[in-house]
Amino acid sequence: MKNIISKLYEIIKNTKDFIEAEESIQSYMYNLFSDLLGEVFHI
């Protein structure tokens, strides 16, 4: 959980505006959940 919060903080800190931050966070979370679901359903 700390890694996720740290990554979100890093994204917010390194972006120029909130729209760019939101898009980056959305992309990061989508990739994270895809990876996690892939691990869960990997047989």
Sequence and secondary structure as in RCSB ss.txt:
>XXXX:A:sequence
MKNIISKLYEIIKNTKDFIEAEESIQSYMYNLFSDLLGEVFHI
>XXXX:A:secstr
 HHHHHHHHHHHHH SSHHHHHHHHHHHHHHHHHHHHHHHH  
